[in-house]
Amino acid sequence: MDKIEKALKKLSQKQKQKFKRILVQIKNGELNNLDVKKLKARDDIFRVRKGDMRIIFRKVDGSIKILALEQRTSKTYAKKSF
C-alpha cells in the first residue's frame, strides 16, 4: 500500500469528498481560487493548502502526479514532553 492510499484510508467520507474536489480542480488547471505555492528549490513541485488539508503535487510535461495528501490536526504542532 502506498502513502496516498494509506492517507485516504484514514479520512472520513466527507474529507475524501473535499480532497476529490480539490484534485479535480488541480487536474483541470483551475488553480485561481486555491492557495498554491511552489516549493523552494523545485520548479515542478507545488503545495495546495485548503483549510487544514495539504496536497503536494508535481507537474511534469502537462501531467500531474500526487506526491502527498495530508490532513492537519491539533496534534500536528503539539510540543512533546521528554
ZABAMAR-121292 format. One record per atom (N, C-alpha, C, O): x, y, z; atom name; residue in three letters. Coordinates in nm, 3 decimals, always signed. Layout:
BEGIN
site x:X | y:Y | z:Z | atomo:CA | residuo:ALA .
...
% end
This chain:
BEGIN
site x:+0.086 | y:-0.118 | z:+0.000 | atomo:N | residuo:MET .
site x:+0.000 | y:+0.000 | z:+0.000 | atomo:CA | residuo:MET .
site x:+0.090 | y:+0.124 | z:+0.000 | atomo:C | residuo:MET .
site x:+0.182 | y:+0.135 | z:+0.082 | atomo:O | residuo:MET .
site x:+0.064 | y:+0.214 | z:-0.091 | atomo:N | residuo:ASP .
site x:+0.147 | y:+0.334 | z:-0.097 | atomo:CA | residuo:ASP .
site x:+0.097 | y:+0.442 | z:-0.001 | atomo:C | residuo:ASP .
site x:-0.007 | y:+0.427 | z:+0.063 | atomo:O | residuo:ASP .
site x:+0.172 | y:+0.548 | z:+0.006 | atomo:N | residuo:LYS .
site x:+0.146 | y:+0.657 | z:+0.102 | atomo:CA | residuo:LYS .
site x:+0.011 | y:+0.725 | z:+0.077 | atomo:C | residuo:LYS .
site x:-0.058 | y:+0.760 | z:+0.173 | atomo:O | residuo:LYS .
site x:-0.027 | y:+0.743 | z:-0.047 | atomo:N | residuo:ILE .
site x:-0.153 | y:+0.810 | z:-0.080 | atomo:CA | residuo:ILE .
site x:-0.272 | y:+0.725 | z:-0.037 | atomo:C | residuo:ILE .
site x:-0.365 | y:+0.776 | z:+0.025 | atomo:O | residuo:ILE .
site x:-0.268 | y:+0.597 | z:-0.068 | atomo:N | residuo:GLU .
site x:-0.377 | y:+0.507 | z:-0.028 | atomo:CA | residuo:GLU .
site x:-0.391 | y:+0.502 | z:+0.124 | atomo:C | residuo:GLU .
site x:-0.503 | y:+0.502 | z:+0.176 | atomo:O | residuo:GLU .
site x:-0.280 | y:+0.498 | z:+0.194 | atomo:N | residuo:LYS .
site x:-0.281 | y:+0.495 | z:+0.340 | atomo:CA | residuo:LYS .
site x:-0.343 | y:+0.623 | z:+0.397 | atomo:C | residuo:LYS .
site x:-0.422 | y:+0.617 | z:+0.492 | atomo:O | residuo:LYS .
site x:-0.308 | y:+0.736 | z:+0.340 | atomo:N | residuo:ALA .
site x:-0.364 | y:+0.864 | z:+0.385 | atomo:CA | residuo:ALA .
site x:-0.514 | y:+0.869 | z:+0.360 | atomo:C | residuo:ALA .
site x:-0.589 | y:+0.919 | z:+0.444 | atomo:O | residuo:ALA .
site x:-0.559 | y:+0.819 | z:+0.245 | atomo:N | residuo:LEU .
site x:-0.701 | y:+0.821 | z:+0.212 | atomo:CA | residuo:LEU .
site x:-0.783 | y:+0.730 | z:+0.304 | atomo:C | residuo:LEU .
site x:-0.897 | y:+0.762 | z:+0.337 | atomo:O | residuo:LEU .
site x:-0.726 | y:+0.619 | z:+0.345 | atomo:N | residuo:LYS .
site x:-0.798 | y:+0.526 | z:+0.433 | atomo:CA | residuo:LYS .
site x:-0.829 | y:+0.589 | z:+0.569 | atomo:C | residuo:LYS .
site x:-0.928 | y:+0.554 | z:+0.633 | atomo:O | residuo:LYS .
site x:-0.745 | y:+0.682 | z:+0.613 | atomo:N | residuo:LYS .
site x:-0.763 | y:+0.745 | z:+0.743 | atomo:CA | residuo:LYS .
site x:-0.870 | y:+0.854 | z:+0.742 | atomo:C | residuo:LYS .
site x:-0.913 | y:+0.897 | z:+0.849 | atomo:O | residuo:LYS .
site x:-0.913 | y:+0.898 | z:+0.625 | atomo:N | residuo:LEU .
site x:-1.005 | y:+1.010 | z:+0.615 | atomo:CA | residuo:LEU .
site x:-1.151 | y:+0.965 | z:+0.620 | atomo:C | residuo:LEU .
site x:-1.184 | y:+0.852 | z:+0.583 | atomo:O | residuo:LEU .
site x:-1.236 | y:+1.055 | z:+0.668 | atomo:N | residuo:SER .
site x:-1.380 | y:+1.028 | z:+0.664 | atomo:CA | residuo:SER .
site x:-1.430 | y:+1.049 | z:+0.521 | atomo:C | residuo:SER .
site x:-1.359 | y:+1.102 | z:+0.436 | atomo:O | residuo:SER .
site x:-1.553 | y:+1.007 | z:+0.496 | atomo:N | residuo:GLN .
site x:-1.610 | y:+1.022 | z:+0.362 | atomo:CA | residuo:GLN .
site x:-1.619 | y:+1.170 | z:+0.323 | atomo:C | residuo:GLN .
site x:-1.594 | y:+1.205 | z:+0.207 | atomo:O | residuo:GLN .
site x:-1.655 | y:+1.256 | z:+0.418 | atomo:N | residuo:LYS .
site x:-1.666 | y:+1.399 | z:+0.391 | atomo:CA | residuo:LYS .
site x:-1.529 | y:+1.457 | z:+0.353 | atomo:C | residuo:LYS .
site x:-1.519 | y:+1.538 | z:+0.260 | atomo:O | residuo:LYS .
site x:-1.424 | y:+1.417 | z:+0.426 | atomo:N | residuo:GLN .
site x:-1.290 | y:+1.465 | z:+0.396 | atomo:CA | residuo:GLN .
site x:-1.243 | y:+1.416 | z:+0.259 | atomo:C | residuo:GLN .
site x:-1.178 | y:+1.489 | z:+0.185 | atomo:O | residuo:GLN .
site x:-1.278 | y:+1.291 | z:+0.226 | atomo:N | residuo:LYS .
site x:-1.241 | y:+1.237 | z:+0.095 | atomo:CA | residuo:LYS .
site x:-1.306 | y:+1.317 | z:-0.017 | atomo:C | residuo:LYS .
site x:-1.243 | y:+1.342 | z:-0.120 | atomo:O | residuo:LYS .
site x:-1.431 | y:+1.359 | z:+0.002 | atomo:N | residuo:GLN .
site x:-1.501 | y:+1.439 | z:-0.099 | atomo:CA | residuo:GLN .
site x:-1.432 | y:+1.575 | z:-0.118 | atomo:C | residuo:GLN .
site x:-1.420 | y:+1.623 | z:-0.231 | atomo:O | residuo:GLN .
site x:-1.387 | y:+1.636 | z:-0.007 | atomo:N | residuo:LYS .
site x:-1.316 | y:+1.764 | z:-0.017 | atomo:CA | residuo:LYS .
site x:-1.187 | y:+1.749 | z:-0.097 | atomo:C | residuo:LYS .
site x:-1.158 | y:+1.829 | z:-0.185 | atomo:O | residuo:LYS .
site x:-1.110 | y:+1.643 | z:-0.065 | atomo:N | residuo:PHE .
site x:-0.987 | y:+1.618 | z:-0.138 | atomo:CA | residuo:PHE .
site x:-1.017 | y:+1.595 | z:-0.286 | atomo:C | residuo:PHE .
site x:-0.945 | y:+1.645 | z:-0.373 | atomo:O | residuo:PHE .
site x:-1.122 | y:+1.521 | z:-0.314 | atomo:N | residuo:LYS .
site x:-1.158 | y:+1.490 | z:-0.453 | atomo:CA | residuo:LYS .
site x:-1.189 | y:+1.617 | z:-0.532 | atomo:C | residuo:LYS .
site x:-1.145 | y:+1.632 | z:-0.646 | atomo:O | residuo:LYS .
site x:-1.266 | y:+1.709 | z:-0.468 | atomo:N | residuo:ARG .
site x:-1.297 | y:+1.836 | z:-0.538 | atomo:CA | residuo:ARG .
site x:-1.171 | y:+1.914 | z:-0.569 | atomo:C | residuo:ARG .
site x:-1.157 | y:+1.971 | z:-0.678 | atomo:O | residuo:ARG .
site x:-1.078 | y:+1.918 | z:-0.474 | atomo:N | residuo:ILE .
site x:-0.953 | y:+1.990 | z:-0.495 | atomo:CA | residuo:ILE .
site x:-0.870 | y:+1.923 | z:-0.605 | atomo:C | residuo:ILE .
site x:-0.813 | y:+1.991 | z:-0.690 | atomo:O | residuo:ILE .
site x:-0.864 | y:+1.791 | z:-0.602 | atomo:N | residuo:LEU .
site x:-0.788 | y:+1.718 | z:-0.704 | atomo:CA | residuo:LEU .
site x:-0.844 | y:+1.740 | z:-0.844 | atomo:C | residuo:LEU .
site x:-0.769 | y:+1.751 | z:-0.940 | atomo:O | residuo:LEU .
site x:-0.976 | y:+1.747 | z:-0.856 | atomo:N | residuo:VAL .
site x:-1.039 | y:+1.775 | z:-0.985 | atomo:CA | residuo:VAL .
site x:-1.001 | y:+1.915 | z:-1.033 | atomo:C | residuo:VAL .
site x:-0.973 | y:+1.935 | z:-1.151 | atomo:O | residuo:VAL .
site x:-1.000 | y:+2.012 | z:-0.941 | atomo:N | residuo:GLN .
site x:-0.960 | y:+2.148 | z:-0.978 | atomo:CA | residuo:GLN .
site x:-0.816 | y:+2.150 | z:-1.027 | atomo:C | residuo:GLN .
site x:-0.785 | y:+2.216 | z:-1.126 | atomo:O | residuo:GLN .
site x:-0.728 | y:+2.079 | z:-0.957 | atomo:N | residuo:ILE .
site x:-0.587 | y:+2.074 | z:-0.998 | atomo:CA | residuo:ILE .
site x:-0.576 | y:+2.011 | z:-1.136 | atomo:C | residuo:ILE .
site x:-0.504 | y:+2.063 | z:-1.222 | atomo:O | residuo:ILE .
site x:-0.645 | y:+1.901 | z:-1.157 | atomo:N | residuo:LYS .
site x:-0.640 | y:+1.831 | z:-1.286 | atomo:CA | residuo:LYS .
site x:-0.687 | y:+1.919 | z:-1.400 | atomo:C | residuo:LYS .
site x:-0.631 | y:+1.916 | z:-1.509 | atomo:O | residuo:LYS .
site x:-0.793 | y:+1.999 | z:-1.375 | atomo:N | residuo:ASN .
site x:-0.848 | y:+2.086 | z:-1.478 | atomo:CA | residuo:ASN .
site x:-0.773 | y:+2.217 | z:-1.491 | atomo:C | residuo:ASN .
site x:-0.807 | y:+2.299 | z:-1.577 | atomo:O | residuo:ASN .
site x:-0.672 | y:+2.239 | z:-1.408 | atomo:N | residuo:GLY .
site x:-0.594 | y:+2.361 | z:-1.415 | atomo:CA | residuo:GLY .
site x:-0.663 | y:+2.482 | z:-1.355 | atomo:C | residuo:GLY .
site x:-0.623 | y:+2.595 | z:-1.382 | atomo:O | residuo:GLY .
site x:-0.766 | y:+2.461 | z:-1.275 | atomo:N | residuo:GLU .
site x:-0.841 | y:+2.570 | z:-1.211 | atomo:CA | residuo:GLU .
site x:-0.779 | y:+2.604 | z:-1.076 | atomo:C | residuo:GLU .
site x:-0.834 | y:+2.570 | z:-0.971 | atomo:O | residuo:GLU .
site x:-0.664 | y:+2.669 | z:-1.078 | atomo:N | residuo:LEU .
site x:-0.589 | y:+2.697 | z:-0.957 | atomo:CA | residuo:LEU .
site x:-0.614 | y:+2.837 | z:-0.900 | atomo:C | residuo:LEU .
site x:-0.554 | y:+2.874 | z:-0.799 | atomo:O | residuo:LEU .
site x:-0.700 | y:+2.914 | z:-0.964 | atomo:N | residuo:ASN .
site x:-0.722 | y:+3.053 | z:-0.924 | atomo:CA | residuo:ASN .
site x:-0.771 | y:+3.070 | z:-0.782 | atomo:C | residuo:ASN .
site x:-0.724 | y:+3.159 | z:-0.712 | atomo:O | residuo:ASN .
site x:-0.865 | y:+2.986 | z:-0.735 | atomo:N | residuo:ASN .
site x:-0.919 | y:+3.004 | z:-0.601 | atomo:CA | residuo:ASN .
site x:-0.856 | y:+2.910 | z:-0.500 | atomo:C | residuo:ASN .
site x:-0.910 | y:+2.891 | z:-0.391 | atomo:O | residuo:ASN .
site x:-0.741 | y:+2.851 | z:-0.535 | atomo:N | residuo:LEU .
site x:-0.668 | y:+2.765 | z:-0.443 | atomo:CA | residuo:LEU .
site x:-0.540 | y:+2.833 | z:-0.398 | atomo:C | residuo:LEU .
site x:-0.483 | y:+2.913 | z:-0.472 | atomo:O | residuo:LEU .
site x:-0.496 | y:+2.802 | z:-0.278 | atomo:N | residuo:ASP .
site x:-0.370 | y:+2.854 | z:-0.225 | atomo:CA | residuo:ASP .
site x:-0.257 | y:+2.763 | z:-0.272 | atomo:C | residuo:ASP .
site x:-0.222 | y:+2.665 | z:-0.205 | atomo:O | residuo:ASP .
site x:-0.200 | y:+2.795 | z:-0.388 | atomo:N | residuo:VAL .
site x:-0.095 | y:+2.714 | z:-0.449 | atomo:CA | residuo:VAL .
site x:+0.038 | y:+2.785 | z:-0.428 | atomo:C | residuo:VAL .
site x:+0.050 | y:+2.906 | z:-0.449 | atomo:O | residuo:VAL .
site x:+0.138 | y:+2.709 | z:-0.388 | atomo:N | residuo:LYS .
site x:+0.270 | y:+2.765 | z:-0.365 | atomo:CA | residuo:LYS .
site x:+0.375 | y:+2.669 | z:-0.421 | atomo:C | residuo:LYS .
site x:+0.370 | y:+2.549 | z:-0.397 | atomo:O | residuo:LYS .
site x:+0.470 | y:+2.724 | z:-0.494 | atomo:N | residuo:LYS .
site x:+0.581 | y:+2.643 | z:-0.545 | atomo:CA | residuo:LYS .
site x:+0.677 | y:+2.616 | z:-0.430 | atomo:C | residuo:LYS .
site x:+0.710 | y:+2.707 | z:-0.354 | atomo:O | residuo:LYS .
site x:+0.722 | y:+2.492 | z:-0.417 | atomo:N | residuo:LEU .
site x:+0.815 | y:+2.459 | z:-0.310 | atomo:CA | residuo:LEU .
site x:+0.954 | y:+2.509 | z:-0.344 | atomo:C | residuo:LEU .
site x:+0.993 | y:+2.515 | z:-0.460 | atomo:O | residuo:LEU .
site x:+1.028 | y:+2.545 | z:-0.241 | atomo:N | residuo:LYS .
site x:+1.162 | y:+2.600 | z:-0.260 | atomo:CA | residuo:LYS .
site x:+1.254 | y:+2.502 | z:-0.331 | atomo:C | residuo:LYS .
site x:+1.246 | y:+2.381 | z:-0.310 | atomo:O | residuo:LYS .
site x:+1.339 | y:+2.556 | z:-0.412 | atomo:N | residuo:ALA .
site x:+1.443 | y:+2.482 | z:-0.484 | atomo:CA | residuo:ALA .
site x:+1.389 | y:+2.382 | z:-0.586 | atomo:C | residuo:ALA .
site x:+1.465 | y:+2.302 | z:-0.640 | atomo:O | residuo:ALA .
site x:+1.258 | y:+2.385 | z:-0.613 | atomo:N | residuo:ARG .
site x:+1.200 | y:+2.295 | z:-0.712 | atomo:CA | residuo:ARG .
site x:+1.107 | y:+2.376 | z:-0.801 | atomo:C | residuo:ARG .
site x:+1.026 | y:+2.454 | z:-0.752 | atomo:O | residuo:ARG .
site x:+1.118 | y:+2.358 | z:-0.930 | atomo:N | residuo:ASP .
site x:+1.032 | y:+2.430 | z:-1.024 | atomo:CA | residuo:ASP .
site x:+0.909 | y:+2.349 | z:-1.062 | atomo:C | residuo:ASP .
site x:+0.818 | y:+2.402 | z:-1.126 | atomo:O | residuo:ASP .
site x:+0.905 | y:+2.222 | z:-1.024 | atomo:N | residuo:ASP .
site x:+0.796 | y:+2.136 | z:-1.069 | atomo:CA | residuo:ASP .
site x:+0.710 | y:+2.079 | z:-0.957 | atomo:C | residuo:ASP .
site x:+0.616 | y:+2.004 | z:-0.984 | atomo:O | residuo:ASP .
site x:+0.738 | y:+2.114 | z:-0.831 | atomo:N | residuo:ILE .
site x:+0.662 | y:+2.061 | z:-0.717 | atomo:CA | residuo:ILE .
site x:+0.589 | y:+2.176 | z:-0.648 | atomo:C | residuo:ILE .
site x:+0.648 | y:+2.280 | z:-0.618 | atomo:O | residuo:ILE .
site x:+0.460 | y:+2.155 | z:-0.623 | atomo:N | residuo:PHE .
site x:+0.374 | y:+2.258 | z:-0.566 | atomo:CA | residuo:PHE .
site x:+0.296 | y:+2.204 | z:-0.446 | atomo:C | residuo:PHE .
site x:+0.279 | y:+2.083 | z:-0.431 | atomo:O | residuo:PHE .
site x:+0.250 | y:+2.296 | z:-0.362 | atomo:N | residuo:ARG .
site x:+0.168 | y:+2.263 | z:-0.247 | atomo:CA | residuo:ARG .
site x:+0.037 | y:+2.339 | z:-0.259 | atomo:C | residuo:ARG .
site x:+0.038 | y:+2.460 | z:-0.285 | atomo:O | residuo:ARG .
site x:-0.074 | y:+2.271 | z:-0.238 | atomo:N | residuo:VAL .
site x:-0.206 | y:+2.335 | z:-0.233 | atomo:CA | residuo:VAL .
site x:-0.254 | y:+2.326 | z:-0.089 | atomo:C | residuo:VAL .
site x:-0.254 | y:+2.218 | z:-0.030 | atomo:O | residuo:VAL .
site x:-0.295 | y:+2.439 | z:-0.035 | atomo:N | residuo:ARG .
site x:-0.348 | y:+2.441 | z:+0.101 | atomo:CA | residuo:ARG .
site x:-0.493 | y:+2.487 | z:+0.095 | atomo:C | residuo:ARG .
site x:-0.523 | y:+2.592 | z:+0.038 | atomo:O | residuo:ARG .
site x:-0.581 | y:+2.409 | z:+0.153 | atomo:N | residuo:LYS .
site x:-0.722 | y:+2.444 | z:+0.161 | atomo:CA | residuo:LYS .
site x:-0.768 | y:+2.407 | z:+0.302 | atomo:C | residuo:LYS .
site x:-0.791 | y:+2.290 | z:+0.333 | atomo:O | residuo:LYS .
site x:-0.780 | y:+2.509 | z:+0.387 | atomo:N | residuo:GLY .
site x:-0.815 | y:+2.483 | z:+0.527 | atomo:CA | residuo:GLY .
site x:-0.706 | y:+2.403 | z:+0.593 | atomo:C | residuo:GLY .
site x:-0.590 | y:+2.444 | z:+0.596 | atomo:O | residuo:GLY .
site x:-0.742 | y:+2.288 | z:+0.647 | atomo:N | residuo:ASP .
site x:-0.642 | y:+2.204 | z:+0.714 | atomo:CA | residuo:ASP .
site x:-0.592 | y:+2.091 | z:+0.625 | atomo:C | residuo:ASP .
site x:-0.530 | y:+1.996 | z:+0.674 | atomo:O | residuo:ASP .
site x:-0.619 | y:+2.100 | z:+0.495 | atomo:N | residuo:MET .
site x:-0.575 | y:+1.997 | z:+0.401 | atomo:CA | residuo:MET .
site x:-0.456 | y:+2.047 | z:+0.320 | atomo:C | residuo:MET .
site x:-0.447 | y:+2.164 | z:+0.285 | atomo:O | residuo:MET .
site x:-0.364 | y:+1.954 | z:+0.292 | atomo:N | residuo:ARG .
site x:-0.249 | y:+1.985 | z:+0.209 | atomo:CA | residuo:ARG .
site x:-0.237 | y:+1.878 | z:+0.101 | atomo:C | residuo:ARG .
site x:-0.251 | y:+1.758 | z:+0.128 | atomo:O | residuo:ARG .
site x:-0.211 | y:+1.923 | z:-0.020 | atomo:N | residuo:ILE .
site x:-0.185 | y:+1.832 | z:-0.131 | atomo:CA | residuo:ILE .
site x:-0.055 | y:+1.877 | z:-0.195 | atomo:C | residuo:ILE .
site x:-0.041 | y:+1.992 | z:-0.235 | atomo:O | residuo:ILE .
site x:+0.040 | y:+1.786 | z:-0.205 | atomo:N | residuo:ILE .
site x:+0.167 | y:+1.814 | z:-0.269 | atomo:CA | residuo:ILE .
site x:+0.166 | y:+1.741 | z:-0.403 | atomo:C | residuo:ILE .
site x:+0.143 | y:+1.620 | z:-0.408 | atomo:O | residuo:ILE .
site x:+0.191 | y:+1.815 | z:-0.510 | atomo:N | residuo:PHE .
site x:+0.188 | y:+1.753 | z:-0.641 | atomo:CA | residuo:PHE .
site x:+0.302 | y:+1.802 | z:-0.728 | atomo:C | residuo:PHE .
site x:+0.365 | y:+1.904 | z:-0.701 | atomo:O | residuo:PHE .
site x:+0.325 | y:+1.725 | z:-0.834 | atomo:N | residuo:ARG .
site x:+0.434 | y:+1.755 | z:-0.927 | atomo:CA | residuo:ARG .
site x:+0.377 | y:+1.765 | z:-1.068 | atomo:C | residuo:ARG .
site x:+0.299 | y:+1.679 | z:-1.110 | atomo:O | residuo:ARG .
site x:+0.415 | y:+1.870 | z:-1.139 | atomo:N | residuo:LYS .
site x:+0.374 | y:+1.888 | z:-1.279 | atomo:CA | residuo:LYS .
site x:+0.489 | y:+1.848 | z:-1.369 | atomo:C | residuo:LYS .
site x:+0.599 | y:+1.904 | z:-1.362 | atomo:O | residuo:LYS .
site x:+0.462 | y:+1.750 | z:-1.456 | atomo:N | residuo:VAL .
site x:+0.565 | y:+1.703 | z:-1.549 | atomo:CA | residuo:VAL .
site x:+0.501 | y:+1.687 | z:-1.686 | atomo:C | residuo:VAL .
site x:+0.409 | y:+1.607 | z:-1.704 | atomo:O | residuo:VAL .
site x:+0.550 | y:+1.762 | z:-1.782 | atomo:N | residuo:ASP .
site x:+0.503 | y:+1.753 | z:-1.921 | atomo:CA | residuo:ASP .
site x:+0.351 | y:+1.757 | z:-1.933 | atomo:C | residuo:ASP .
site x:+0.292 | y:+1.679 | z:-2.008 | atomo:O | residuo:ASP .
site x:+0.288 | y:+1.846 | z:-1.860 | atomo:N | residuo:GLY .
site x:+0.143 | y:+1.862 | z:-1.868 | atomo:CA | residuo:GLY .
site x:+0.064 | y:+1.764 | z:-1.784 | atomo:C | residuo:GLY .
site x:-0.058 | y:+1.779 | z:-1.772 | atomo:O | residuo:GLY .
site x:+0.129 | y:+1.666 | z:-1.725 | atomo:N | residuo:SER .
site x:+0.058 | y:+1.572 | z:-1.638 | atomo:CA | residuo:SER .
site x:+0.088 | y:+1.606 | z:-1.492 | atomo:C | residuo:SER .
site x:+0.187 | y:+1.672 | z:-1.460 | atomo:O | residuo:SER .
site x:+0.001 | y:+1.558 | z:-1.404 | atomo:N | residuo:ILE .
site x:+0.014 | y:+1.588 | z:-1.261 | atomo:CA | residuo:ILE .
site x:+0.025 | y:+1.458 | z:-1.184 | atomo:C | residuo:ILE .
site x:-0.053 | y:+1.365 | z:-1.205 | atomo:O | residuo:ILE .
site x:+0.124 | y:+1.451 | z:-1.094 | atomo:N | residuo:LYS .
site x:+0.142 | y:+1.334 | z:-1.009 | atomo:CA | residuo:LYS .
site x:+0.126 | y:+1.380 | z:-0.864 | atomo:C | residuo:LYS .
site x:+0.196 | y:+1.471 | z:-0.819 | atomo:O | residuo:LYS .
site x:+0.036 | y:+1.317 | z:-0.791 | atomo:N | residuo:ILE .
site x:+0.014 | y:+1.349 | z:-0.650 | atomo:CA | residuo:ILE .
site x:+0.123 | y:+1.282 | z:-0.569 | atomo:C | residuo:ILE .
site x:+0.144 | y:+1.161 | z:-0.579 | atomo:O | residuo:ILE .
site x:+0.194 | y:+1.362 | z:-0.488 | atomo:N | residuo:LEU .
site x:+0.303 | y:+1.308 | z:-0.407 | atomo:CA | residuo:LEU .
site x:+0.260 | y:+1.282 | z:-0.263 | atomo:C | residuo:LEU .
site x:+0.307 | y:+1.187 | z:-0.200 | atomo:O | residuo:LEU .
site x:+0.170 | y:+1.368 | z:-0.210 | atomo:N | residuo:ALA .
site x:+0.127 | y:+1.351 | z:-0.070 | atomo:CA | residuo:ALA .
site x:-0.007 | y:+1.417 | z:-0.047 | atomo:C | residuo:ALA .
site x:-0.039 | y:+1.520 | z:-0.107 | atomo:O | residuo:ALA .
site x:-0.086 | y:+1.356 | z:+0.041 | atomo:N | residuo:LEU .
site x:-0.211 | y:+1.412 | z:+0.092 | atomo:CA | residuo:LEU .
site x:-0.197 | y:+1.418 | z:+0.243 | atomo:C | residuo:LEU .
site x:-0.164 | y:+1.317 | z:+0.306 | atomo:O | residuo:LEU .
site x:-0.222 | y:+1.532 | z:+0.301 | atomo:N | residuo:GLU .
site x:-0.208 | y:+1.545 | z:+0.445 | atomo:CA | residuo:GLU .
site x:-0.326 | y:+1.620 | z:+0.503 | atomo:C | residuo:GLU .
site x:-0.379 | y:+1.713 | z:+0.441 | atomo:O | residuo:GLU .
site x:-0.366 | y:+1.579 | z:+0.621 | atomo:N | residuo:GLN .
site x:-0.472 | y:+1.646 | z:+0.696 | atomo:CA | residuo:GLN .
site x:-0.409 | y:+1.698 | z:+0.824 | atomo:C | residuo:GLN .
site x:-0.359 | y:+1.619 | z:+0.904 | atomo:O | residuo:GLN .
site x:-0.409 | y:+1.828 | z:+0.844 | atomo:N | residuo:ARG .
site x:-0.354 | y:+1.886 | z:+0.965 | atomo:CA | residuo:ARG .
site x:-0.450 | y:+1.864 | z:+1.080 | atomo:C | residuo:ARG .
site x:-0.572 | y:+1.875 | z:+1.064 | atomo:O | residuo:ARG .
site x:-0.396 | y:+1.833 | z:+1.197 | atomo:N | residuo:THR .
site x:-0.478 | y:+1.814 | z:+1.316 | atomo:CA | residuo:THR .
site x:-0.424 | y:+1.900 | z:+1.428 | atomo:C | residuo:THR .
site x:-0.321 | y:+1.966 | z:+1.413 | atomo:O | residuo:THR .
site x:-0.493 | y:+1.900 | z:+1.541 | atomo:N | residuo:SER .
site x:-0.447 | y:+1.977 | z:+1.657 | atomo:CA | residuo:SER .
site x:-0.317 | y:+1.920 | z:+1.714 | atomo:C | residuo:SER .
site x:-0.246 | y:+1.990 | z:+1.787 | atomo:O | residuo:SER .
site x:-0.285 | y:+1.797 | z:+1.682 | atomo:N | residuo:LYS .
site x:-0.164 | y:+1.733 | z:+1.732 | atomo:CA | residuo:LYS .
site x:-0.044 | y:+1.755 | z:+1.641 | atomo:C | residuo:LYS .
site x:+0.068 | y:+1.719 | z:+1.677 | atomo:O | residuo:LYS .
site x:-0.064 | y:+1.812 | z:+1.526 | atomo:N | residuo:THR .
site x:+0.043 | y:+1.827 | z:+1.429 | atomo:CA | residuo:THR .
site x:+0.162 | y:+1.906 | z:+1.484 | atomo:C | residuo:THR .
site x:+0.277 | y:+1.866 | z:+1.466 | atomo:O | residuo:THR .
site x:+0.134 | y:+2.016 | z:+1.551 | atomo:N | residuo:TYR .
site x:+0.242 | y:+2.101 | z:+1.601 | atomo:CA | residuo:TYR .
site x:+0.251 | y:+2.098 | z:+1.753 | atomo:C | residuo:TYR .
site x:+0.313 | y:+2.186 | z:+1.813 | atomo:O | residuo:TYR .
site x:+0.190 | y:+2.000 | z:+1.816 | atomo:N | residuo:ALA .
site x:+0.192 | y:+1.992 | z:+1.962 | atomo:CA | residuo:ALA .
site x:+0.334 | y:+1.965 | z:+2.011 | atomo:C | residuo:ALA .
site x:+0.409 | y:+1.887 | z:+1.951 | atomo:O | residuo:ALA .
site x:+0.370 | y:+2.031 | z:+2.122 | atomo:N | residuo:LYS .
site x:+0.502 | y:+2.009 | z:+2.181 | atomo:CA | residuo:LYS .
site x:+0.504 | y:+1.873 | z:+2.248 | atomo:C | residuo:LYS .
site x:+0.407 | y:+1.830 | z:+2.310 | atomo:O | residuo:LYS .
site x:+0.617 | y:+1.809 | z:+2.235 | atomo:N | residuo:LYS .
site x:+0.634 | y:+1.679 | z:+2.300 | atomo:CA | residuo:LYS .
site x:+0.714 | y:+1.699 | z:+2.427 | atomo:C | residuo:LYS .
site x:+0.816 | y:+1.769 | z:+2.428 | atomo:O | residuo:LYS .
site x:+0.669 | y:+1.638 | z:+2.534 | atomo:N | residuo:SER .
site x:+0.745 | y:+1.649 | z:+2.659 | atomo:CA | residuo:SER .
site x:+0.831 | y:+1.526 | z:+2.674 | atomo:C | residuo:SER .
site x:+0.787 | y:+1.414 | z:+2.653 | atomo:O | residuo:SER .
site x:+0.955 | y:+1.550 | z:+2.710 | atomo:N | residuo:PHE .
site x:+1.050 | y:+1.439 | z:+2.725 | atomo:CA | residuo:PHE .
site x:+1.087 | y:+1.421 | z:+2.869 | atomo:C | residuo:PHE .
site x:+1.166 | y:+1.333 | z:+2.902 | atomo:O | residuo:PHE .
% end
